[in-house]
Amino acid sequence: MSTLLSITFACGLFIAAAHVVNTRFVAPVYDAVANLTAFSCATAASILLHHWAPAALTAFAVLCWVVLTVRTATRRRRLTS
């Protein structure tokens, strides 16, 4: 179970990190909110199950989505100013 969760969350982390590296990518608001919610819940569930590798992977994905959410908010503010 832990291995399957780790693989699943590693794929999600790869996608989130790739979006962060691609500095031109701006996530739609719904995408940022949905992914922050999903990865935060996955982190909490992994911690409660004592699955530390999946918890670490999803926690890093949360960090990536926080960066993307800030980038999205900053760009949206610039466009409306």
C-alpha positions in Angstrom: 0.0 0.0 0.0 2.7 2.4 0.9 4.7 1.7 -2.3 1.6 2.3 -4.4 0.9 5.6 -2.6 4.5 6.6 -3.0 4.4 6.0 -6.8 1.1 7.9 -7.1 2.2 10.8 -5.1 5.7 10.9 -6.8 3.9 11.3 -10.1 1.8 14.2 -8.7 5.0 15.7 -7.3 6.7 15.4 -10.7 3.9 17.3 -12.4 3.8 20.0 -9.7 7.6 20.5 -9.8 7.5 20.6 -13.6 5.0 23.4 -13.4 7.1 25.3 -10.9 10.2 25.0 -13.1 8.2 26.2 -16.1 8.1 29.8 -15.0 5.7 30.8 -17.8 3.0 28.4 -16.4 0.2 30.1 -14.5 -2.2 27.7 -13.0 -5.9 28.4 -13.3 -7.3 29.4 -9.9 -9.6 26.3 -9.7 -6.6 24.0 -10.5 -4.4 25.6 -7.8 -7.2 25.3 -5.2 -8.1 21.8 -6.2 -4.5 20.5 -6.1 -3.8 22.3 -2.8 -6.8 20.7 -1.3 -6.1 17.2 -2.7 -2.4 17.1 -1.8 -3.1 18.6 1.7 -5.6 15.8 2.4 -3.3 13.2 1.0 -0.5 14.5 3.3 -2.8 14.3 6.3 -4.0 10.8 5.4 -0.5 9.5 4.9 0.6 11.0 8.2 -2.4 9.4 10.0 -1.5 6.1 8.4 2.2 6.5 9.3 3.2 6.2 5.7 6.1 8.6 5.9 7.4 8.4 2.3 4.0 9.3 0.7 3.6 12.0 3.3 6.9 13.6 2.5 6.2 13.4 -1.3 2.8 15.0 -0.9 4.1 17.6 1.5 6.6 18.7 -1.1 3.8 18.8 -3.7 1.8 21.1 -1.4 4.8 23.4 -1.3 5.0 23.4 -5.1 1.3 24.2 -5.4 1.7 27.1 -2.8 4.4 28.5 -5.1 2.1 28.1 -8.1 -0.8 29.7 -6.3 1.3 32.7 -5.3 2.5 33.0 -8.9 -1.1 32.8 -10.1 -2.3 35.5 -7.7 0.6 37.7 -8.6 0.0 37.5 -12.3 -3.8 38.0 -11.9 -3.1 41.1 -9.8 -0.8 42.5 -12.5 -3.3 41.9 -15.2 -6.1 43.6 -13.4 -4.0 46.7 -12.4 
